[in-house]
Amino acid sequence: MKKISIHTDYITLGQFLKLADCISTGGQAKFFVVENKIEVNGQAENRRGRKLVPRDVVTVEGFGQFEVVGS
């Protein structure tokens, strides 16, 4: 599982996808979350504005599993 470090209290799913190298620009997030299977802590998620906090586990089909960690 890859760890993605954040330096704020939370990060949105759209910003997270960019940090995790699943997308190259933030503008792609809107379409990416609709077209790809994404789970946050085992629950299906399609809102790019979903707030992720440290210890959340994000699974992106085709890219793997990531854990959000605080700095």
Summary of the structure (lengths in Angstrom):
residues: 71
radius of gyration: 10.6
end to end distance: 17.3
largest distance: 30.8
contacts: 195
relative contact order: 0.32
helix: 24%
strand: 35%
